[in-house]
Amino acid sequence: MGIPDAPFAQAPGDRSLRRDAERNRLRIIQAAREVFAAQGLGAGLNGIAHHAGVGVGTVYRRFPDKEALIDAALHDQVDLLLSVADEAIASARAWDGLMLLLDRGLEVLASNLGLREIALGSGAHQAHDAADHRFIPFIETLLERAEAEGDMRPGVTVEDFIMVQCMISEVARHSAGIRPDAWRRYLQLLMDGFRAHPDAAPLSGALDRPSAEAIALRWVGPR
């Protein structure tokens, strides 16, 4: 009668390699999260590898392509936006939900170019198509409810809502470091055009001339 084979025991060196591989994977994800936030989804894998302190070959061993890395790096942030959408859809009045979705969502998008491209982009990345499929029903439902409740003027479309997000997130991006709260004034002005009846609430703080000129210079570049 033969002696039973002993259970396979993983060598200490194998466990060490697995830990190193997992540490590298997490470093790459964190580096990609930071690079995509600062530079957008056009950032290259070489730059991400350099930021992570690994070779680009290590990136390719951990992620089959750039789309997989984008998903791994920005999945949590997309889920954060979806949690805001869940909160917005539960609002007693749809108008309040729309304003919550814009206010909280724009705070996140203004500081993360990559996430902004996923949420508002043209569909050049698979992540955009997936996010679009998940977000659009929230917006459609809120717009329909707001119109039925008498708060939204007739004829406002999902595309109108997306254009407002694009415009205000650009203001937020270019005013960061000068007047980080400036975008809320312009959100208030633009959304007033969506209302069935104009809001008489006071506008938030106006820009002074030097701040407006500094933001404009960031936006258009030096003449």
C-alpha atoms as an extended CHARMM CRD file, in Angstrom:
* protein
*
       223  EXT
         1         1  MET       CA              0.0000000000        0.0000000000        0.0000000000  PROA      1               0.0000000000
         2         2  GLY       CA              1.5180000000        3.2730000000       -1.1060000000  PROA      2               0.0000000000
         3         3  ILE       CA              2.0250000000        6.2920000000        1.0600000000  PROA      3               0.0000000000
         4         4  PRO       CA             -0.5900000000        8.9960000000        0.3090000000  PROA      4               0.0000000000
         5         5  ASP       CA              0.7370000000       12.0460000000       -1.3950000000  PROA      5               0.0000000000
         6         6  ALA       CA              1.2120000000       14.9660000000        0.9810000000  PROA      6               0.0000000000
         7         7  PRO       CA             -1.0270000000       17.9790000000        0.3140000000  PROA      7               0.0000000000
         8         8  PHE       CA              0.6110000000       20.5020000000       -1.9800000000  PROA      8               0.0000000000
         9         9  ALA       CA              2.4040000000       23.1080000000        0.0830000000  PROA      9               0.0000000000
        10        10  GLN       CA              3.1370000000       26.4640000000       -1.4800000000  PROA      10              0.0000000000
        11        11  ALA       CA              6.7920000000       27.3640000000       -1.2210000000  PROA      11              0.0000000000
        12        12  PRO       CA              7.5910000000       30.5250000000        0.7570000000  PROA      12              0.0000000000
        13        13  GLY       CA              9.1540000000       31.9930000000       -2.3740000000  PROA      13              0.0000000000
        14        14  ASP       CA              5.8850000000       31.5290000000       -4.3050000000  PROA      14              0.0000000000
        15        15  ARG       CA              3.9000000000       33.3140000000       -1.6060000000  PROA      15              0.0000000000
        16        16  SER       CA              6.4080000000       36.1710000000       -1.6640000000  PROA      16              0.0000000000
        17        17  LEU       CA              6.0590000000       36.4790000000       -5.4410000000  PROA      17              0.0000000000
        18        18  ARG       CA              2.2750000000       36.5700000000       -5.1330000000  PROA      18              0.0000000000
        19        19  ARG       CA              2.4540000000       39.3120000000       -2.5070000000  PROA      19              0.0000000000
        20        20  ASP       CA              4.8470000000       41.3190000000       -4.6790000000  PROA      20              0.0000000000
        21        21  ALA       CA              2.5480000000       40.8980000000       -7.6760000000  PROA      21              0.0000000000
        22        22  GLU       CA             -0.4670000000       42.0820000000       -5.6790000000  PROA      22              0.0000000000
        23        23  ARG       CA              1.4490000000       45.0880000000       -4.3190000000  PROA      23              0.0000000000
        24        24  ASN       CA              2.4660000000       46.0190000000       -7.8550000000  PROA      24              0.0000000000
        25        25  ARG       CA             -1.1180000000       45.6870000000       -9.0640000000  PROA      25              0.0000000000
        26        26  LEU       CA             -2.3820000000       47.9950000000       -6.3270000000  PROA      26              0.0000000000
        27        27  ARG       CA              0.4150000000       50.5010000000       -6.9950000000  PROA      27              0.0000000000
        28        28  ILE       CA             -0.4840000000       50.5340000000      -10.6850000000  PROA      28              0.0000000000
        29        29  ILE       CA             -4.1920000000       51.0860000000       -9.9230000000  PROA      29              0.0000000000
        30        30  GLN       CA             -3.4200000000       53.9540000000       -7.5470000000  PROA      30              0.0000000000
        31        31  ALA       CA             -1.0120000000       55.5180000000      -10.0200000000  PROA      31              0.0000000000
        32        32  ALA       CA             -3.5750000000       55.1980000000      -12.8260000000  PROA      32              0.0000000000
        33        33  ARG       CA             -6.2480000000       56.7690000000      -10.6100000000  PROA      33              0.0000000000
        34        34  GLU       CA             -4.0050000000       59.7860000000       -9.9690000000  PROA      34              0.0000000000
        35        35  VAL       CA             -2.7570000000       60.1350000000      -13.5560000000  PROA      35              0.0000000000
        36        36  PHE       CA             -6.2110000000       59.7620000000      -15.1360000000  PROA      36              0.0000000000
        37        37  ALA       CA             -7.6230000000       62.3210000000      -12.6770000000  PROA      37              0.0000000000
        38        38  ALA       CA             -4.9360000000       64.8690000000      -13.5580000000  PROA      38              0.0000000000
        39        39  GLN       CA             -4.4820000000       64.1970000000      -17.2870000000  PROA      39              0.0000000000
        40        40  GLY       CA             -7.6310000000       62.4410000000      -18.4770000000  PROA      40              0.0000000000
        41        41  LEU       CA             -8.0330000000       59.0670000000      -20.1460000000  PROA      41              0.0000000000
        42        42  GLY       CA             -5.5790000000       59.9660000000      -22.8960000000  PROA      42              0.0000000000
        43        43  ALA       CA             -2.6810000000       59.4210000000      -20.4790000000  PROA      43              0.0000000000
        44        44  GLY       CA             -0.3860000000       56.6650000000      -21.6820000000  PROA      44              0.0000000000
        45        45  LEU       CA              0.5840000000       53.4460000000      -19.9390000000  PROA      45              0.0000000000
        46        46  ASN       CA              4.2590000000       54.4340000000      -19.9760000000  PROA      46              0.0000000000
        47        47  GLY       CA              3.4870000000       57.4930000000      -17.8670000000  PROA      47              0.0000000000
        48        48  ILE       CA              1.3390000000       55.4610000000      -15.4880000000  PROA      48              0.0000000000
        49        49  ALA       CA              4.0740000000       52.8360000000      -15.1280000000  PROA      49              0.0000000000
        50        50  HSD       CA              6.6310000000       55.5660000000      -14.3650000000  PROA      50              0.0000000000
        51        51  HSD       CA              4.2940000000       57.1210000000      -11.7840000000  PROA      51              0.0000000000
        52        52  ALA       CA              3.8350000000       53.6920000000      -10.1660000000  PROA      52              0.0000000000
        53        53  GLY       CA              7.5690000000       53.0150000000      -10.1500000000  PROA      53              0.0000000000
        54        54  VAL       CA              7.3080000000       49.8690000000      -12.2870000000  PROA      54              0.0000000000
        55        55  GLY       CA              8.1520000000       48.9210000000      -15.8520000000  PROA      55              0.0000000000
        56        56  VAL       CA              5.4490000000       49.1480000000      -18.5100000000  PROA      56              0.0000000000
        57        57  GLY       CA              5.7720000000       45.3810000000      -18.9950000000  PROA      57              0.0000000000
        58        58  THR       CA              4.5570000000       44.9350000000      -15.4170000000  PROA      58              0.0000000000
        59        59  VAL       CA              1.4640000000       46.9790000000      -16.2680000000  PROA      59              0.0000000000
        60        60  TYR       CA              0.6910000000       44.7570000000      -19.2540000000  PROA      60              0.0000000000
        61        61  ARG       CA              1.1690000000       41.6130000000      -17.1550000000  PROA      61              0.0000000000
        62        62  ARG       CA             -1.3980000000       42.8230000000      -14.6410000000  PROA      62              0.0000000000
        63        63  PHE       CA             -3.8980000000       44.3510000000      -17.1090000000  PROA      63              0.0000000000
        64        64  PRO       CA             -4.5890000000       43.0040000000      -20.6140000000  PROA      64              0.0000000000
        65        65  ASP       CA             -5.2950000000       46.4400000000      -22.0710000000  PROA      65              0.0000000000
        66        66  LYS       CA             -5.8690000000       50.0760000000      -21.1540000000  PROA      66              0.0000000000
        67        67  GLU       CA             -9.6340000000       49.6550000000      -20.8580000000  PROA      67              0.0000000000
        68        68  ALA       CA             -9.1500000000       47.0780000000      -18.0930000000  PROA      68              0.0000000000
        69        69  LEU       CA             -6.8940000000       49.5020000000      -16.2190000000  PROA      69              0.0000000000
        70        70  ILE       CA             -9.3860000000       52.3620000000      -16.6390000000  PROA      70              0.0000000000
        71        71  ASP       CA            -12.1370000000       50.1620000000      -15.1920000000  PROA      71              0.0000000000
        72        72  ALA       CA             -9.9860000000       49.0800000000      -12.2510000000  PROA      72              0.0000000000
        73        73  ALA       CA             -8.8150000000       52.6240000000      -11.5040000000  PROA      73              0.0000000000
        74        74  LEU       CA            -12.1320000000       54.4610000000      -11.7980000000  PROA      74              0.0000000000
        75        75  HSD       CA            -14.7180000000       51.8240000000      -10.9110000000  PROA      75              0.0000000000
        76        76  ASP       CA            -15.0890000000       53.1070000000       -7.3270000000  PROA      76              0.0000000000
        77        77  GLN       CA            -15.5530000000       56.7140000000       -8.4730000000  PROA      77              0.0000000000
        78        78  VAL       CA            -18.2580000000       55.6950000000      -10.9530000000  PROA      78              0.0000000000
        79        79  ASP       CA            -20.0050000000       53.8200000000       -8.1470000000  PROA      79              0.0000000000
        80        80  LEU       CA            -19.7810000000       56.9730000000       -6.0100000000  PROA      80              0.0000000000
        81        81  LEU       CA            -21.6350000000       58.9360000000       -8.6990000000  PROA      81              0.0000000000
        82        82  LEU       CA            -24.2340000000       56.1810000000       -8.9020000000  PROA      82              0.0000000000
        83        83  SER       CA            -24.7860000000       56.3910000000       -5.1490000000  PROA      83              0.0000000000
        84        84  VAL       CA            -25.4830000000       60.1200000000       -5.5770000000  PROA      84              0.0000000000
        85        85  ALA       CA            -27.9430000000       59.2540000000       -8.3670000000  PROA      85              0.0000000000
        86        86  ASP       CA            -29.6880000000       56.7920000000       -6.0290000000  PROA      86              0.0000000000
        87        87  GLU       CA            -30.0190000000       59.5390000000       -3.4230000000  PROA      87              0.0000000000
        88        88  ALA       CA            -31.2730000000       61.9920000000       -6.0500000000  PROA      88              0.0000000000
        89        89  ILE       CA            -33.9930000000       59.6540000000       -7.3500000000  PROA      89              0.0000000000
        90        90  ALA       CA            -35.2880000000       59.2190000000       -3.7850000000  PROA      90              0.0000000000
        91        91  SER       CA            -35.8600000000       62.9820000000       -3.3430000000  PROA      91              0.0000000000
        92        92  ALA       CA            -39.4220000000       64.0260000000       -2.5200000000  PROA      92              0.0000000000
        93        93  ARG       CA            -39.3980000000       66.4350000000       -5.4710000000  PROA      93              0.0000000000
        94        94  ALA       CA            -37.5410000000       65.6320000000       -8.6630000000  PROA      94              0.0000000000
        95        95  TRP       CA            -36.1890000000       69.1890000000       -9.0130000000  PROA      95              0.0000000000
        96        96  ASP       CA            -34.3590000000       68.8130000000       -5.7050000000  PROA      96              0.0000000000
        97        97  GLY       CA            -32.9810000000       65.5000000000       -6.9300000000  PROA      97              0.0000000000
        98        98  LEU       CA            -31.6840000000       67.0880000000      -10.1270000000  PROA      98              0.0000000000
        99        99  MET       CA            -29.9700000000       69.8520000000       -8.1870000000  PROA      99              0.0000000000
       100       100  LEU       CA            -28.4380000000       67.2930000000       -5.8080000000  PROA      100             0.0000000000
       101       101  LEU       CA            -27.1730000000       65.2380000000       -8.7480000000  PROA      101             0.0000000000
       102       102  LEU       CA            -25.6140000000       68.3090000000      -10.3460000000  PROA      102             0.0000000000
       103       103  ASP       CA            -24.1760000000       69.8310000000       -7.1830000000  PROA      103             0.0000000000
       104       104  ARG       CA            -22.6140000000       66.6650000000       -5.7390000000  PROA      104             0.0000000000
       105       105  GLY       CA            -21.6920000000       65.1950000000       -9.0980000000  PROA      105             0.0000000000
       106       106  LEU       CA            -19.9570000000       68.3420000000      -10.3340000000  PROA      106             0.0000000000
       107       107  GLU       CA            -17.8650000000       68.5000000000       -7.1720000000  PROA      107             0.0000000000
       108       108  VAL       CA            -16.4340000000       65.1080000000       -8.1030000000  PROA      108             0.0000000000
       109       109  LEU       CA            -16.1230000000       65.6940000000      -11.8580000000  PROA      109             0.0000000000
       110       110  ALA       CA            -14.3580000000       69.0390000000      -11.4820000000  PROA      110             0.0000000000
       111       111  SER       CA            -11.3770000000       67.4060000000       -9.7890000000  PROA      111             0.0000000000
       112       112  ASN       CA            -11.1400000000       64.2790000000      -11.9360000000  PROA      112             0.0000000000
       113       113  LEU       CA            -10.6580000000       64.6640000000      -15.6980000000  PROA      113             0.0000000000
       114       114  GLY       CA            -10.7550000000       60.9360000000      -16.3430000000  PROA      114             0.0000000000
       115       115  LEU       CA            -14.0360000000       60.4610000000      -14.5090000000  PROA      115             0.0000000000
       116       116  ARG       CA            -15.4250000000       63.5150000000      -16.3200000000  PROA      116             0.0000000000
       117       117  GLU       CA            -14.6110000000       61.8990000000      -19.6630000000  PROA      117             0.0000000000
       118       118  ILE       CA            -16.3450000000       58.6990000000      -18.5850000000  PROA      118             0.0000000000
       119       119  ALA       CA            -19.4590000000       60.5210000000      -17.3510000000  PROA      119             0.0000000000
       120       120  LEU       CA            -19.7190000000       63.1620000000      -20.0880000000  PROA      120             0.0000000000
       121       121  GLY       CA            -17.5430000000       61.8430000000      -22.9160000000  PROA      121             0.0000000000
       122       122  SER       CA            -18.3510000000       60.8020000000      -26.4340000000  PROA      122             0.0000000000
       123       123  GLY       CA            -18.1850000000       57.0450000000      -25.9920000000  PROA      123             0.0000000000
       124       124  ALA       CA            -14.5910000000       56.6090000000      -27.0860000000  PROA      124             0.0000000000
       125       125  HSD       CA            -14.0430000000       54.2770000000      -24.1180000000  PROA      125             0.0000000000
       126       126  GLN       CA            -15.9950000000       51.2130000000      -23.0490000000  PROA      126             0.0000000000
       127       127  ALA       CA            -16.2380000000       52.6810000000      -19.5370000000  PROA      127             0.0000000000
       128       128  HSD       CA            -18.2180000000       55.6210000000      -20.9210000000  PROA      128             0.0000000000
       129       129  ASP       CA            -20.7440000000       53.3360000000      -22.6230000000  PROA      129             0.0000000000
       130       130  ALA       CA            -21.2320000000       51.3470000000      -19.4050000000  PROA      130             0.0000000000
       131       131  ALA       CA            -21.6260000000       54.4740000000      -17.2580000000  PROA      131             0.0000000000
       132       132  ASP       CA            -23.9490000000       56.0730000000      -19.8160000000  PROA      132             0.0000000000
       133       133  HSD       CA            -26.1890000000       53.0020000000      -19.7670000000  PROA      133             0.0000000000
       134       134  ARG       CA            -26.4220000000       53.2140000000      -15.9560000000  PROA      134             0.0000000000
       135       135  PHE       CA            -26.8550000000       57.0110000000      -15.5520000000  PROA      135             0.0000000000
       136       136  ILE       CA            -29.2530000000       57.9990000000      -18.3260000000  PROA      136             0.0000000000
       137       137  PRO       CA            -32.3430000000       56.2800000000      -16.8040000000  PROA      137             0.0000000000
       138       138  PHE       CA            -31.8600000000       58.3090000000      -13.5940000000  PROA      138             0.0000000000
       139       139  ILE       CA            -31.7660000000       61.5740000000      -15.5250000000  PROA      139             0.0000000000
       140       140  GLU       CA            -34.7450000000       60.6520000000      -17.7190000000  PROA      140             0.0000000000
       141       141  THR       CA            -36.8640000000       59.7500000000      -14.7030000000  PROA      141             0.0000000000
       142       142  LEU       CA            -35.9730000000       62.9260000000      -12.8010000000  PROA      142             0.0000000000
       143       143  LEU       CA            -36.6700000000       65.1830000000      -15.7940000000  PROA      143             0.0000000000
       144       144  GLU       CA            -40.0490000000       63.5370000000      -16.4590000000  PROA      144             0.0000000000
       145       145  ARG       CA            -41.0260000000       63.7900000000      -12.8080000000  PROA      145             0.0000000000
       146       146  ALA       CA            -39.8970000000       67.4190000000      -12.5100000000  PROA      146             0.0000000000
       147       147  GLU       CA            -41.9950000000       68.3920000000      -15.5130000000  PROA      147             0.0000000000
       148       148  ALA       CA            -45.0300000000       66.4680000000      -14.2070000000  PROA      148             0.0000000000
       149       149  GLU       CA            -44.6210000000       68.1570000000      -10.8040000000  PROA      149             0.0000000000
       150       150  GLY       CA            -44.6760000000       71.5840000000      -12.4600000000  PROA      150             0.0000000000
       151       151  ASP       CA            -41.0930000000       72.5560000000      -11.5940000000  PROA      151             0.0000000000
       152       152  MET       CA            -39.4960000000       71.9660000000      -15.0050000000  PROA      152             0.0000000000
       153       153  ARG       CA            -40.3760000000       73.8660000000      -18.1690000000  PROA      153             0.0000000000
       154       154  PRO       CA            -41.6380000000       71.5560000000      -20.9500000000  PROA      154             0.0000000000
       155       155  GLY       CA            -39.2020000000       70.3270000000      -23.5580000000  PROA      155             0.0000000000
       156       156  VAL       CA            -35.9910000000       70.0010000000      -21.4800000000  PROA      156             0.0000000000
       157       157  THR       CA            -34.0770000000       66.9240000000      -22.6600000000  PROA      157             0.0000000000
       158       158  VAL       CA            -31.4290000000       64.6010000000      -21.2620000000  PROA      158             0.0000000000
       159       159  GLU       CA            -29.0020000000       66.1600000000      -23.7310000000  PROA      159             0.0000000000
       160       160  ASP       CA            -29.7280000000       69.6260000000      -22.2940000000  PROA      160             0.0000000000
       161       161  PHE       CA            -28.8920000000       68.3090000000      -18.8340000000  PROA      161             0.0000000000
       162       162  ILE       CA            -25.6270000000       66.7970000000      -20.0700000000  PROA      162             0.0000000000
       163       163  MET       CA            -24.6500000000       70.0740000000      -21.7660000000  PROA      163             0.0000000000
       164       164  VAL       CA            -25.1550000000       71.9400000000      -18.4780000000  PROA      164             0.0000000000
       165       165  GLN       CA            -22.9030000000       69.3990000000      -16.7500000000  PROA      165             0.0000000000
       166       166  CYS       CA            -20.2510000000       69.9210000000      -19.4370000000  PROA      166             0.0000000000
       167       167  MET       CA            -20.3760000000       73.7150000000      -19.2060000000  PROA      167             0.0000000000
       168       168  ILE       CA            -20.3660000000       73.9560000000      -15.4300000000  PROA      168             0.0000000000
       169       169  SER       CA            -17.6670000000       71.3270000000      -14.9760000000  PROA      169             0.0000000000
       170       170  GLU       CA            -15.4580000000       73.4000000000      -17.2950000000  PROA      170             0.0000000000
       171       171  VAL       CA            -16.0590000000       76.4850000000      -15.1460000000  PROA      171             0.0000000000
       172       172  ALA       CA            -15.2550000000       74.4430000000      -12.0360000000  PROA      172             0.0000000000
       173       173  ARG       CA            -12.0650000000       73.0450000000      -13.5470000000  PROA      173             0.0000000000
       174       174  HSD       CA            -10.6780000000       76.4050000000      -14.6570000000  PROA      174             0.0000000000
       175       175  SER       CA            -11.6870000000       78.3000000000      -11.5010000000  PROA      175             0.0000000000
       176       176  ALA       CA            -10.0640000000       75.7950000000       -9.1100000000  PROA      176             0.0000000000
       177       177  GLY       CA             -7.3840000000       77.5690000000       -7.1050000000  PROA      177             0.0000000000
       178       178  ILE       CA             -8.8790000000       80.9980000000       -7.8830000000  PROA      178             0.0000000000
       179       179  ARG       CA            -12.5320000000       80.7540000000       -6.8240000000  PROA      179             0.0000000000
       180       180  PRO       CA            -13.3390000000       77.0750000000       -6.1920000000  PROA      180             0.0000000000
       181       181  ASP       CA            -16.9850000000       77.8680000000       -5.4540000000  PROA      181             0.0000000000
       182       182  ALA       CA            -17.5750000000       80.0460000000       -8.5390000000  PROA      182             0.0000000000
       183       183  TRP       CA            -19.2490000000       77.2960000000      -10.5310000000  PROA      183             0.0000000000
       184       184  ARG       CA            -22.2340000000       77.2170000000       -8.1660000000  PROA      184             0.0000000000
       185       185  ARG       CA            -23.2670000000       80.7290000000       -9.2510000000  PROA      185             0.0000000000
       186       186  TYR       CA            -23.3150000000       79.6790000000      -12.9130000000  PROA      186             0.0000000000
       187       187  LEU       CA            -25.1100000000       76.4390000000      -12.1160000000  PROA      187             0.0000000000
       188       188  GLN       CA            -27.8140000000       78.5090000000      -10.4420000000  PROA      188             0.0000000000
       189       189  LEU       CA            -28.0580000000       80.8200000000      -13.4500000000  PROA      189             0.0000000000
       190       190  LEU       CA            -28.2430000000       78.0230000000      -16.0080000000  PROA      190             0.0000000000
       191       191  MET       CA            -30.6700000000       75.8570000000      -14.0740000000  PROA      191             0.0000000000
       192       192  ASP       CA            -32.9750000000       78.8420000000      -13.6420000000  PROA      192             0.0000000000
       193       193  GLY       CA            -33.5430000000       78.5480000000      -17.3870000000  PROA      193             0.0000000000
       194       194  PHE       CA            -34.8550000000       75.0190000000      -16.8400000000  PROA      194             0.0000000000
       195       195  ARG       CA            -37.4470000000       76.1210000000      -14.2940000000  PROA      195             0.0000000000
       196       196  ALA       CA            -41.1070000000       76.4740000000      -15.1250000000  PROA      196             0.0000000000
       197       197  HSD       CA            -41.0510000000       79.6350000000      -12.9850000000  PROA      197             0.0000000000
       198       198  PRO       CA            -37.8130000000       81.6110000000      -12.3900000000  PROA      198             0.0000000000
       199       199  ASP       CA            -36.3290000000       81.3740000000       -8.9270000000  PROA      199             0.0000000000
       200       200  ALA       CA            -36.1010000000       84.6170000000       -6.9760000000  PROA      200             0.0000000000
       201       201  ALA       CA            -33.4290000000       83.3190000000       -4.5780000000  PROA      201             0.0000000000
       202       202  PRO       CA            -30.3240000000       85.5290000000       -4.3200000000  PROA      202             0.0000000000
       203       203  LEU       CA            -27.4050000000       84.4840000000       -6.4890000000  PROA      203             0.0000000000
       204       204  SER       CA            -24.3020000000       83.0940000000       -4.8310000000  PROA      204             0.0000000000
       205       205  GLY       CA            -21.1670000000       85.2450000000       -4.6580000000  PROA      205             0.0000000000
       206       206  ALA       CA            -20.2080000000       87.1740000000       -7.7780000000  PROA      206             0.0000000000
       207       207  LEU       CA            -16.6920000000       87.1050000000       -9.2000000000  PROA      207             0.0000000000
       208       208  ASP       CA            -14.6230000000       90.2440000000       -9.0000000000  PROA      208             0.0000000000
       209       209  ARG       CA            -12.9130000000       91.4250000000      -12.1920000000  PROA      209             0.0000000000
       210       210  PRO       CA             -9.4120000000       90.0770000000      -11.3850000000  PROA      210             0.0000000000
       211       211  SER       CA            -10.8010000000       86.6150000000      -10.5910000000  PROA      211             0.0000000000
       212       212  ALA       CA            -12.9230000000       86.5590000000      -13.7550000000  PROA      212             0.0000000000
       213       213  GLU       CA             -9.9420000000       87.5830000000      -15.8720000000  PROA      213             0.0000000000
       214       214  ALA       CA             -7.6840000000       84.9830000000      -14.2240000000  PROA      214             0.0000000000
       215       215  ILE       CA            -10.2210000000       82.2160000000      -14.8530000000  PROA      215             0.0000000000
       216       216  ALA       CA            -10.7400000000       83.3250000000      -18.4540000000  PROA      216             0.0000000000
       217       217  LEU       CA             -6.9660000000       83.3160000000      -19.0170000000  PROA      217             0.0000000000
       218       218  ARG       CA             -6.7410000000       79.7370000000      -17.7360000000  PROA      218             0.0000000000
       219       219  TRP       CA             -9.6010000000       78.7470000000      -20.0020000000  PROA      219             0.0000000000
       220       220  VAL       CA             -8.4650000000       80.2630000000      -23.2980000000  PROA      220             0.0000000000
       221       221  GLY       CA             -4.7210000000       80.4160000000      -22.6280000000  PROA      221             0.0000000000
       222       222  PRO       CA             -2.4550000000       83.4380000000      -23.0560000000  PROA      222             0.0000000000
       223       223  ARG       CA             -3.1740000000       85.6450000000      -26.0360000000  PROA      223             0.0000000000
